[in-house]
């Protein structure tokens, strides 16, 4: 598949590759992971996101490590462990195979102050690849933002409660508008998608 070929070309100098995906994208992620391992067997594959968090027993067959739930701290600690050649057994929020057995560490506590999370390093991305028409109906370039994490409800059709345990944490309006202003100033993009599970929960 041409899209996988272009991804493989991009990864030729990589040491660690992270994939985050939904269940609808899982088959592609599994196929891509198998191809990456066939072409670059020394690359360390880390999977995270909604599907790996909910289906870790399956996903661990395609990844060296699964980051479960909120990933900012877990992934950072895992990278440090890989760099220092340390066992990751003490890193919370992680799943991996060792000697043929699945190891699942203790769950990681949620980040209580979501304002403390740094803004994404968007300067490292080719933002022209992110088009709004592939997400919603507005044309042109857009950027995704999350103003909150979680939802208090437990709807049968939604995975939110599996990820966030029906707990909600809100960023402050000041923190959100600061990120928006930085995106406009640094990247010239003024269209935004709020990916919150329940954006209108807190007026």
C-alpha positions as CSV (number, residue, x, y, z in Angstrom):
1,X,0.0,0.0,0.0
2,X,1.4,3.4,-1.1
3,X,0.6,5.2,2.2
4,X,2.5,2.5,4.2
5,X,5.4,2.8,1.8
6,X,5.7,6.5,2.3
7,X,5.6,6.0,6.1
8,X,8.4,3.4,5.9
9,X,10.5,5.8,3.9
10,X,10.1,8.4,6.6
11,X,11.1,5.9,9.4
12,X,14.4,4.7,8.0
13,X,16.4,6.6,10.7
14,X,13.9,6.1,13.6
15,X,14.8,4.3,16.8
16,X,11.3,4.5,18.5
17,X,8.0,4.8,16.6
18,X,4.7,5.7,18.3
19,X,1.3,5.0,16.9
20,X,-1.9,6.3,18.4
21,X,-5.2,5.1,17.0
22,X,-8.9,4.4,17.3
23,X,-10.5,1.0,16.8
24,X,-11.5,1.9,13.3
25,X,-7.8,2.4,12.5
26,X,-6.6,-0.7,14.3
27,X,-6.3,-3.0,11.2
28,X,-4.1,-0.4,9.4
29,X,-2.0,0.1,12.6
30,X,-1.5,-3.7,12.9
31,X,-0.5,-4.1,9.2
32,X,1.8,-1.1,9.4
33,X,3.4,-2.3,12.6
34,X,4.1,-5.8,11.0
35,X,5.7,-4.1,8.0
36,X,7.8,-1.8,10.1
37,X,9.1,-4.8,12.1
38,X,9.9,-6.7,8.9
39,X,11.8,-3.9,7.3
40,X,13.3,-2.3,10.5
41,X,13.4,-5.1,13.1
42,X,15.4,-2.9,15.6
43,X,12.8,-0.1,15.7
44,X,10.9,-0.1,19.0
45,X,7.1,0.2,18.5
46,X,5.0,1.9,21.1
47,X,1.2,1.9,20.7
48,X,-1.2,4.2,22.6
49,X,-4.6,5.8,22.4
50,X,-8.1,4.6,22.8
51,X,-7.9,1.2,21.1
52,X,-4.6,0.1,22.7
53,X,-5.9,1.2,26.1
54,X,-9.1,-0.8,25.7
55,X,-7.7,-3.8,23.8
56,X,-4.1,-4.1,25.2
57,X,-4.2,-7.9,25.3
58,X,-4.6,-7.9,21.5
59,X,-2.4,-4.9,20.7
60,X,0.6,-6.1,22.6
61,X,1.1,-8.7,19.9
62,X,1.9,-5.9,17.4
63,X,3.8,-3.5,19.7
64,X,6.9,-3.7,21.9
65,X,5.0,-1.5,24.4
66,X,1.4,-0.3,25.0
67,X,0.9,3.0,26.8
68,X,-2.4,2.7,28.6
69,X,-4.6,5.8,29.2
70,X,-3.1,9.2,29.5
71,X,0.3,9.0,27.9
72,X,2.3,12.2,28.4
73,X,4.2,11.0,31.5
74,X,4.2,7.3,30.7
75,X,5.7,7.7,27.3
76,X,8.3,10.2,28.5
77,X,9.4,7.8,31.3
78,X,9.5,4.9,28.8
79,X,11.7,6.8,26.4
80,X,14.1,7.5,29.3
81,X,14.1,3.9,30.3
82,X,14.9,2.8,26.7
83,X,17.7,5.4,26.4
84,X,19.2,4.2,29.8
85,X,18.6,0.5,29.0
86,X,16.5,0.1,32.1
87,X,13.7,-2.4,32.6
88,X,10.3,-0.5,32.4
89,X,8.6,-2.7,35.1
90,X,8.2,0.3,37.5
91,X,6.6,2.6,35.0
92,X,2.9,2.9,35.6
93,X,0.4,2.7,32.7
94,X,2.4,0.3,30.6
95,X,1.9,-3.1,29.0
96,X,4.5,-5.3,27.3
97,X,5.6,-8.8,26.7
98,X,8.5,-10.4,28.5
99,X,9.7,-14.0,28.1
100,X,6.4,-14.7,26.3
101,X,4.2,-13.4,29.1
102,X,2.2,-10.2,29.2
103,X,3.3,-7.7,31.9
104,X,0.8,-5.0,32.8
105,X,2.0,-2.4,35.3
106,X,-0.2,-0.5,37.8
107,X,-2.5,2.1,36.3
108,X,-1.2,5.7,36.2
109,X,-3.0,8.4,38.1
110,X,-4.5,11.1,35.9
111,X,-2.7,14.4,35.6
112,X,-4.7,16.6,38.0
113,X,-3.6,20.0,36.6
114,X,-4.1,19.8,32.9
115,X,-2.9,23.3,32.5
116,X,0.5,22.0,33.4
117,X,0.7,19.9,30.2
118,X,2.9,21.7,27.7
119,X,1.4,22.7,24.3
120,X,2.2,20.2,21.5
121,X,5.5,21.0,19.7
122,X,3.7,21.9,16.5
123,X,6.8,23.4,15.0
124,X,8.1,19.8,14.6
125,X,5.2,18.9,12.4
126,X,4.4,19.5,8.8
127,X,1.1,21.3,9.5
128,X,0.1,21.6,5.9
129,X,-0.7,17.9,6.0
130,X,-3.6,18.6,8.5
131,X,-6.6,19.6,6.5
132,X,-10.0,20.3,8.0
133,X,-12.0,18.6,5.3
134,X,-10.7,15.2,6.5
135,X,-12.2,15.8,9.9
136,X,-15.4,17.9,9.5
137,X,-17.1,20.1,7.0
138,X,-15.0,23.3,7.1
139,X,-12.5,23.7,4.3
140,X,-8.9,24.8,4.8
141,X,-6.3,24.3,7.4
142,X,-7.3,23.6,11.0
143,X,-5.8,22.5,14.3
144,X,-7.1,20.2,17.0
145,X,-7.4,21.3,20.6
146,X,-8.7,19.7,23.8
147,X,-10.1,22.0,26.4
148,X,-11.0,19.2,28.8
149,X,-10.4,15.5,29.3
150,X,-13.2,13.1,30.1
151,X,-17.0,12.9,30.4
152,X,-19.1,12.1,33.5
153,X,-21.5,9.9,31.6
154,X,-21.4,6.2,30.6
155,X,-23.1,6.0,27.3
156,X,-23.1,2.5,25.8
157,X,-21.9,3.7,22.4
158,X,-18.8,5.6,23.7
159,X,-15.4,4.5,25.0
160,X,-14.8,7.7,27.0
161,X,-15.7,6.0,30.3
162,X,-13.2,3.3,29.7
163,X,-10.4,5.8,29.2
164,X,-11.3,8.6,31.6
165,X,-13.3,6.6,34.2
166,X,-16.1,9.2,34.1
167,X,-13.8,11.8,35.6
168,X,-13.5,15.3,34.0
169,X,-10.7,17.8,34.2
170,X,-10.9,21.2,32.6
171,X,-8.2,23.5,31.3
172,X,-8.7,27.1,32.3
173,X,-10.0,29.6,29.6
174,X,-6.7,31.5,30.0
175,X,-4.7,28.4,29.1
176,X,-6.9,27.5,26.2
177,X,-6.8,31.1,24.7
178,X,-3.1,31.2,25.2
179,X,-2.7,28.1,23.0
180,X,-5.0,29.5,20.4
181,X,-3.2,32.8,20.2
182,X,0.2,31.0,19.9
183,X,-1.1,28.9,17.0
184,X,-2.4,32.0,15.2
185,X,0.8,33.9,15.8
186,X,3.3,31.1,15.0
187,X,1.4,29.2,12.3
188,X,-1.2,31.5,10.8
189,X,-4.0,29.0,11.4
190,X,-7.3,30.3,12.8
191,X,-9.6,27.3,12.5
192,X,-9.9,25.0,15.5
193,X,-11.5,21.6,16.2
194,X,-12.3,20.9,19.9
195,X,-11.9,17.2,20.5
196,X,-13.4,17.2,23.9
197,X,-15.7,14.3,24.8
198,X,-18.2,16.8,26.0
199,X,-17.2,20.3,25.1
200,X,-20.4,22.0,26.3
201,X,-20.4,20.3,29.7
202,X,-19.2,23.3,31.7
203,X,-20.7,26.6,30.5
